[in-house]
Amino acid sequence: LRYFRQVPHVRIATGTVVQPIGGVSTITGIDYDEFVAMSGPFRFLEGGPFQGDDDVIVDQYYAEQNRVRAGDTITLLNHKWRVCGVVEPGKLARLFARLHRLQQLTGSEGKLSQLFLKLDDPARTQEVVRYLKNQPELAGYMIYSIEEFLSLRPIALAFAGGPERI
């Protein structure tokens, strides 16, 4: 992350680990404070933020589909998690865990699946994307603006059989 935090116009850089848990469902490991600084606060419907390493936040859709509430225990990745909070959907994931804990459980310490950058001026997005794509050390990495990234969602939805499957 240090590399990306030094890129001109980058105000915040945070990474996530995205781990499949069956079908098209995933659990996303986050640094809570960095994630909130990047995307704004979670809107908790029940419970609250992580208290321990084995806490998980689920969105309302996941909670309703799986009949879970804050305080319940669920098993994912052969690991028991305590549901510490239920949040409104819309944060690009259905389940969230502490980044370092998910890295430990998946043998991916020091690795990230995705990196998100927040710029000092959104009008510079394409400039920063071009800059990053021209860095030899980043050759082979997929680099998208958030608009490009979100535009891939309809493709994923069509492939998965519609939004009710995701």
SULMOGI-V306248 format. One record per pair of residues at least 12 apart in sequence whose C-alpha atoms are under 10 Angstrom apart, sorted by the first residue. I is the first residue (numbers start at 1). J is the second residue. If there is no record, write none. Layout:
I_J, I_J
This chain:
1_13, 1_14, 1_15, 1_112, 1_115, 1_116, 1_117, 2_14, 4_115, 4_116, 4_117, 4_132, 5_117, 5_118, 7_117, 7_119, 7_128, 7_131, 7_132, 8_119, 8_120, 8_124, 8_127, 8_128, 8_131, 9_117, 9_118, 9_119, 9_120, 9_121, 9_122, 9_124, 9_125, 9_127, 9_128, 10_117, 10_118, 10_119, 10_120, 10_121, 10_124, 10_125, 10_128, 11_38, 11_117, 11_118, 11_119, 11_120, 11_121, 12_34, 12_35, 12_37, 12_38, 12_116, 12_117, 12_118, 12_119, 12_120, 13_34, 13_35, 13_37, 13_38, 13_115, 13_116, 13_117, 13_118, 13_119, 14_30, 14_31, 14_32, 14_33, 14_34, 14_35, 14_37, 14_38, 14_112, 14_114, 14_115, 14_116, 14_117, 14_118, 15_29, 15_30, 15_31, 15_34, 15_35, 15_99, 15_111, 15_112, 15_113, 15_114, 15_115, 15_116, 15_117, 16_28, 16_29, 16_30, 16_31, 16_35, 16_96, 16_97, 16_98, 16_99, 16_100, 16_102, 16_103, 16_111, 16_112, 16_113, 16_114, 16_115, 16_116, 17_29, 17_30, 17_31, 17_96, 17_97, 17_98, 17_99, 17_100, 17_102, 17_103, 17_106, 17_108, 17_109, 17_111, 17_112, 17_113, 17_114, 17_115, 18_30, 18_93, 18_95, 18_96, 18_97, 18_99, 18_102, 18_103, 18_112, 18_113, 18_114, 19_77, 19_102, 19_103, 19_106, 19_113, 20_76, 20_77, 21_76, 21_77, 21_78, 22_76, 22_77, 23_160, 23_165, 23_166, 24_156, 24_157, 24_160, 24_165, 24_166, 25_62, 25_93, 25_94, 25_95, 25_165, 25_166, 26_76, 26_93, 26_94, 26_95, 26_96, 26_166, 27_56, 27_57, 27_58, 27_76, 27_77, 27_93, 27_94, 27_95, 27_96, 27_97, 27_102, 28_56, 28_57, 28_92, 28_93, 28_94, 28_95, 28_96, 28_97, 28_98, 28_99, 28_102, 28_113, 28_114, 29_56, 29_93, 29_95, 29_96, 29_97, 29_98, 29_99, 29_100, 29_101, 29_102, 29_103, 29_112, 29_113, 30_96, 30_97, 30_98, 30_99, 30_100, 30_101, 30_102, 30_103, 30_112, 31_96, 31_97, 31_98, 31_99, 31_100, 32_49, 32_50, 32_96, 32_97, 32_98, 32_99, 35_91, 35_116, 37_118, 38_116, 38_117, 38_118, 38_119, 39_91, 39_116, 39_118, 40_91, 41_91, 42_57, 42_59, 42_85, 42_86, 42_87, 42_88, 42_89, 42_90, 42_91, 43_59, 43_85, 43_86, 43_87, 43_88, 43_89, 43_90, 44_57, 44_58, 44_59, 44_60, 44_84, 44_85, 44_86, 44_87, 44_88, 44_89, 45_59, 45_60, 45_69, 45_70, 45_85, 45_86, 45_87, 45_88, 46_58, 46_60, 46_69, 46_70, 46_71, 46_83, 46_84, 46_85, 46_86, 46_87, 46_88, 47_69, 47_70, 47_71, 47_83, 47_84, 47_85, 47_86, 47_87, 48_70, 48_83, 48_84, 48_85, 48_86, 48_87, 49_83, 49_84, 49_85, 49_86, 49_87, 50_82, 50_83, 50_84, 50_85, 50_96, 50_97, 50_98, 51_82, 51_84, 51_98, 52_81, 52_82, 52_84, 52_97, 52_98, 52_101, 53_81, 53_82, 53_97, 53_98, 53_99, 53_100, 53_101, 53_102, 54_73, 54_79, 54_80, 54_81, 54_82, 54_83, 54_84, 54_97, 54_98, 54_101, 54_102, 55_71, 55_73, 55_74, 55_80, 55_81, 55_82, 55_83, 55_84, 55_85, 55_96, 55_97, 55_98, 55_101, 56_70, 56_73, 56_74, 56_80, 56_81, 56_82, 56_83, 56_84, 56_85, 56_86, 56_95, 56_96, 56_97, 56_98, 57_70, 57_81, 57_82, 57_83, 57_84, 57_85, 57_86, 57_87, 57_94, 57_95, 57_96, 57_97, 57_98, 58_70, 58_83, 58_84, 58_85, 58_86, 58_87, 58_88, 58_89, 58_93, 58_94, 58_95, 58_96, 58_97, 59_85, 59_86, 59_87, 59_88, 59_89, 59_90, 59_91, 59_93, 59_94, 59_95, 59_96, 60_85, 60_86, 60_87, 60_88, 60_89, 60_90, 60_94, 60_95, 61_86, 61_87, 61_88, 61_89, 61_94, 61_164, 62_86, 62_87, 62_89, 62_93, 62_94, 62_95, 62_166, 63_83, 63_85, 63_86, 63_87, 63_94, 63_95, 64_86, 68_83, 68_86, 69_82, 69_83, 69_84, 69_85, 69_86, 70_82, 70_83, 70_84, 70_85, 70_86, 70_87, 71_83, 71_84, 71_85, 71_86, 72_84, 72_85, 77_102, 77_105, 77_106, 78_105, 79_105, 81_97, 83_95, 83_96, 83_97, 92_150, 93_166, 94_166, 99_112, 114_142, 114_143, 115_143, 116_143, 116_144, 116_145, 116_146, 117_145, 117_146, 118_146, 125_144, 125_145, 125_146, 125_147, 126_144, 126_145, 128_145, 129_143, 129_144, 129_145, 130_143, 130_144, 132_144
